[in-house]
Amino acid sequence: MADSEKFSASVCSQAPTELQRLWDEGIASGEPVRAEDAFARIKTKIDQAARNPARLTNSQVGKHLER
């Protein structure tokens, strides 16, 4: 079996496990949020940071991106 075939077989065997992990992570993350609302919230934070970068830390940006 060629290396590319081994790689493909490995990826195919891992795909269901990874899909299940991602599904579980999504379910555990809480209620869904409309994309428009999430993007608007992120844009507001970015605009605030652009006006005054010292007021918004990386941890605050990360916290808002996780919502």
N, C-alpha and C positions, 0 to 999 in steps of 0.2 A: 504494500500500500504506500503510495507517495505521501510526502509530508502534507501536501495540500488536502489530500483526502482524509488524512488523520485529523488535521485541523477541523475540517468540515464536520467530520463525525463527532469530534469533541464538542464543537459548538452546538450541534443538533442535540446531543445528549444533555447538555447543560441548559438549553433554552427553556424547557418547561419549569425547571427549578427556579431559574431567574425570573421568569414571568410570574410564578406564584409569589416569589419574594416581593416583587414590585407591586403586585395586586394587594398583598397583605399590608405593605407600607402605605399604599393609597387609602385603604380602608381605615387603617389606624390613625391617619392624619386628621380625621375629623370630618365635619360637614363640608360638602363641596362649596366652592366659591366661584361665582361667575367670572369668567376670564376678564370681561370688561371692567369689573369692580377691582380685581386684583391688579390689572395693568394701570388703572387710574390711581390706585393707592401707591404703587411703585413710582409712577411718574411724578406724583406730588412730592414724594420723598426725594427723588432725584432733583427736582426743581428747587426744593428747599436747600438741598446740599449745594447746588450750583450757586445759589444766592449767598450762602454763608457756610462754606465747607467746614469751618471749625465747630459748628454746632451739631453735626451729625457724625457719629463715629461709625466705624466699620461694623461693630457689633449691633448697633441700632439698625443699620441698613440690612444686615443679615436677618435680624429678627422680623423686619417687615417683609422681606422676601419670602420667609417661611410661611406666612399666613396663607 
